[in-house]
Amino acid sequence: MAEPTSLPFRAAHSLGFMVLGASLFDVLNKLRSDARTFPKIDFTFSSETPLKTTIIVSLPKNGFRLRFDAPDQRLRLIEIIDFTRMIFTFKSGELVPAQVLSNGQSYLTYKKVYQLFGPTYPGEFIRLKDGSNMGLYVLSWPGLSVTFPVPVDAFNPQKDYAAMLTASASPATAMAIYEGRFWPEVRKDLFTYNSTNPRASSLIGRPKEGPTDEVEHVNVYGAGKVELLRRSGSKTLITLSETTPQDLITELGPPDAMMPRSRLDDDPPPQKMPRNYARSYGSTPSSYSSTNTDTYETDFDEDEETNGAEPSQANEQQYYCYFEHGFDMLLGPPTDVSPLPKGTEDPSETRHPTLTSIDGHLTVTQIILHGNIPGSYPFNRHRRSRWSLNHIPSGETPISSESLFPSFHQALVKSFSHIWPAKDMLEGMVIVRSWGGDTDSSTGSTILINGDVGHMDLDEELELLNGNDDWEHEKRDDGGDEQWLRNTKLYKFPGLMFEVMHNGAVSALTIC
């Protein structure tokens, strides 16, 4: 990406390439790919409630920040908070002239704002809680609002706001871009509305139908049946041990990357599709990227390591990686399908035509749905995938990707107690991912022990901040390690495997 001298913005739409509704995965990757323009990225999240608390991406050297909802990780609000850091343009006009920026002041007066955006209705006055004599007056246009500092004694609701802002207001200090009409109307539903834009910027302006249509939600029905709901409303049924690689390419397009399941660290890198065939990505499935071993299969049952396949067959297995959809598909020889919970019928058996597998050909044998939870080791290698378990009785609240694992753990144990001993499903196995010189760096193997401490080194250009109610900077030790990255646990059930973080969030669900 060439270094821009300015960033254009559109009301209710975007700031540069950052389009409202875009996924956190898409936006972060683009920001980090242009470190020259965006040299510092602050990432703020809650380690205790990552599925509820807003995610904030701040660019202090560029003067703006981005807010994403937690459940879907989509861009909901763009805030310009320092007009002197970059040249922001609107309809080819500069928000603050370049020659003025050299003085380090914005001079974005009400008169200038009026000339750019035109007339609007009276705004909203907000008194500051710090007891000062200053308040904030927020003027809104459809999809855009501007904030002016105004002395409390200068505000009079009966007074013409234009005269007040012209006479008493300081230059604007912030501007917000959002989907919807006026700020007072949209802020209550700001993080829950259905965005009209796709999650991937590459899909903007393209028809919803076809292989490029993004996957909105994944329904898991058990017995090897998984339904992909698309943005256009269409549905795609994936049946384990039946759906073939050709079926995947027809329905989803070519994968972003392919990788043999048995690849070791010193083996050739993942096989990339040609540029005219698929997008090029440097990542691999997170189960491999994290540890160079398949953590979703590690040490549960040695005789199940290849899902019942012969060792020679295991060498044929490979992953189709769909990073922008948020999942990976493991392809291999057909295997036995896991049984359904007691008393559960297959609701999807006749809903869609299924494709018959051909003897000797590879089929989908596993699907890994990635939660992209902030604080997890494989964070931002995939877009967040949202799912629901439709074959597990759970009372009034369905089990979904937003559910905390402890809230439905017992329901899983009860549902499969007639198949597996309950004790095998109650206790998870701990994954300790190690970095540095503590283990053999040539293999980077996963270690399963009864430990509870993990750490990792962060990329220099991505600074992770962490807090609870009040956002706090996470302390880094002298070795540069982050101590907030704790171990995860693996819980296995017939046909399902969960990687669970210390806060109960499911960072990955494997359907097998």
Buried (B, 14 or more C-beta within 10 A) or exposed (E): EEEEEBBBBBBBBBBBBBBBBBBBBBBBBBBBEBBEBBEBBBBBBBBBBBBEBBBBBBBBEBBBBBBBBBBBBBBBBBBBBBBBBBBBBBEEEBBBEEEBBEEEEBBBBBEBBBEBBEEBEBBBBEEEEEEEEEBBBBBBBBBBBBBBBBBEEBBEEEEEBBEBBEEBBBBBBBBBBBBBEBBEEBBEEBBEBEBEBBBBBEBBEEEBEEEBBBBBBBBBBBBBBBBBBBBEEEBBBBBBBBBBBEBBBEBBBBBBBBBBBBBEEEEEEBEBBEEEEBBEBEBBBBBBBBBBBBBBBBBBEEEEBBBBBEEEBBBBBBBBBBBBBBBBBBBBBBBEBBBBBEEBEBBBEEEBEBBEBEEEEBBBBBBBBBBBBBBBBBBBBBBBBBBBBBBBBBEEEBBBBBBBBEEBBEBBBBBBEEBEEEEBBEEBBBBBBBBEEEBEEEEBBBBBEEEEEBBBEBEEEBBBBBBEEEBEEBEBEEEEBBBBBBBBBBBBBBBBBBBBBBBBBBBBBBBB
